[in-house]
Amino acid sequence: MSAVVQTLAWVGAAWMAAAIYVAVAKPFRPDPPRRTPEDVQRDVAERRARRDLDTCRGLWPDAPSARVITTQHRLDTAKQRRKETGQ
């Protein structure tokens, strides 16, 4: 067998192995979880709240305690809400 024919045989075998893998293994993969719009909105709200708290921690990294950071975050959030609602 010449080198060209042998190379073509290896390439063909590789393609055949890939085709068999796709035909056999792919149907057994589980479906990805289905997410509702409510799930997405809840996750977005949680991440926004976490990012705001991380921002507070970044501004005041050597705070005396986590309780102080949490209280400051709550006060700042309430102040921002009052500004947004116009009260």
Backbone hydrogen bonds, N-H to C=O, Kabsch-Sander energy under -0.5 kcal/mol:
donor,donor_aa,acceptor,acceptor_aa,energy
6,Q,2,S,-2.3
7,T,3,A,-2.3
8,L,4,V,-2.5
9,A,5,V,-2.1
10,W,6,Q,-2.0
11,V,7,T,-2.5
12,G,8,L,-2.6
13,A,9,A,-2.3
14,A,10,W,-2.3
15,W,11,V,-2.4
16,M,12,G,-2.4
17,A,13,A,-2.5
18,A,14,A,-2.3
19,A,15,W,-2.4
20,I,16,M,-2.3
21,Y,17,A,-2.3
22,V,18,A,-2.4
23,A,19,A,-2.2
24,V,20,I,-2.5
25,A,21,Y,-2.5
26,K,21,Y,-0.8
26,K,22,V,-0.6
28,F,25,A,-1.0
29,R,26,K,-1.6
40,V,36,T,-1.8
41,Q,37,P,-2.5
42,R,38,E,-2.3
43,D,39,D,-2.3
44,V,40,V,-2.5
45,A,41,Q,-2.4
46,E,42,R,-2.3
47,R,43,D,-2.5
48,R,44,V,-2.4
49,A,45,A,-2.3
50,R,46,E,-2.3
51,R,47,R,-2.5
52,D,48,R,-2.4
53,L,49,A,-2.1
54,D,50,R,-2.4
55,T,51,R,-2.2
56,C,52,D,-2.0
57,R,53,L,-2.2
58,G,54,D,-2.2
59,L,55,T,-2.0
60,W,56,C,-1.8
63,A,60,W,-0.9
69,I,65,S,-1.4
70,T,66,A,-2.6
71,T,67,R,-2.3
72,Q,68,V,-2.6
73,H,69,I,-2.6
74,R,70,T,-2.3
75,L,71,T,-2.5
76,D,72,Q,-2.7
77,T,73,H,-2.5
78,A,74,R,-2.3
79,K,75,L,-2.4
80,Q,76,D,-2.4
81,R,77,T,-2.4
82,R,78,A,-2.3
83,K,79,K,-2.0
84,E,80,Q,-2.3
85,T,81,R,-2.4
86,G,82,R,-1.2
87,Q,82,R,-1.5
